[in-house]
């Protein structure tokens, strides 16, 4: 039997995302919607809407309209939100690009999505220009937010005297084309509609106490669906204030939280490691923090509790993916009693079930199975990729997440691992995430990742890639292997260890195990 959310279904307005977010600001009209954490520059809700309408009008003047795709290749700033919603108000579609992309990766996304324009910032112009050229787009397709010689600027767009076009998009129209992280293959365009995004904002609202007095820190990127929905658009929806950072830098991160008295901090697990272990944290007053919410990758409970104790706050965890707009499961603000190793409960309007990948049979409480999710937040499909869509979405509307989970009788879900990333050692399943979580409890380990490699007998065995703490040059391979062996079942022991400088990760914090496998193949 599918597991229903413990929350009643919520109503999903049949409107565009612009109409949902920008209709009535009430007494928050002149309050800051977004603040640049570096400069302190603020944009009020009224100013933001004015910029959105100007950008929409200017884009329409340049021939952008319904069904057209516009790329955004930029770090977090208040102007990202203006451009994002300006594109949507022009009846067009946003494709948000990873700000770490190489020209080749960006060119693939621009070509695949059929983008006609690209917004970027001056430090990214060289990469943007190379990508635009490779994608066969005209050189004047680039708009530079902060201005660059020879390019149209955001200031130019805002100077238009034209009126915005008539709003023609509806709930079923495509709003965004984010590209999945590519951890299981080349990045694919994920088709998310206005209704998908509106639905997810309505679905997460009952679980979190986010209101007009809330300040949200947005250090995770807006180009990623986690930052886009949970930080940028949830902030706008709740009439809260979103404080932006262009990238993660620990001292700056801590300063911004302290200076702007941020109560709600959204992170990925690598940030939790820093918050739990780095001595510099003690130099800042973080007493303002109420909630630290982790997503994008599994957070180990011991690590989460260490953060909660150090910051005297509540640490929660949730689950989602780009294809789910992104949230499907979360720990509610008022349920810190839920096991922090879990991802909480299904959000409103979501049906979940666990299915044995080998037999196709549903799995009940206590058993392991692939998590399937159904709800109004589930994507339409992958752009121009019917094969991948068919492999992910079934005829009943369930999205097959590729993640292995368990569920309790109370409907609390725990993600165990990826279906394709389980290591099979002598017939036993070894979840990499479990070993990674254990390794991170070692005082001398700053970060870790685990993959399966072949030993001399051809058996798949767990290999740990370990980043030492700066003060732990004396940590040895034997130390690591003994530490794990003393705390884990024999078949799960780490049998190979390699020390490296950095674990490769996506912008949202997911370990890029495919990169580690490629590294392993190159050195074998």
Buried (B, 14 or more C-beta within 10 A) or exposed (E): EBBBBBBEBBEBEEBBBBBBBBEEBEEBBEBBBBBBBBEEBBBBBBBBBBBBBBBBBBBBBBEBBEEBBBBBBBBBBBBBBBBBBBBBBBBBBBBBBBBBBEBEBBBBBBBBBBBBBBBBBBBBBEBBBBBBBBBEBEEEBBBBBBBBEEBBBBEEBBEBEEEBBEBEBEBEBBBBBBBBBBBBEEBBBBBBBBBBBBBBBBBBBBBBBBEEEBBBBBBBBBBBBBBBBBBBBBBBBBBBBBBBBBEBEBEBBBBBBBBBEBBBBBBBBBBBBBBBBBEEBEEBEBEBBBBBBBBBBBBBBBBBEBBBEBBEBBBBBBBBBBBBBBBBBBBBBEBBEBEBBBBBBBBBBBBBBBBBBEEEEBBEEEEBBBBBBBBBBBBBBBBEBEEBBEEBBEEEEBBBBBBBBBBBEEBBBBBBBBBEBBBEBEEEBBBBBBBBBBBBBBEBBBBBBBBBBEEEEEEBBBBBBBBBBEEBEEBEBEBBBEBBBEBBEEBBBBBBBBBBEEBBBBBBBBBBBBBBBEBBEEEE
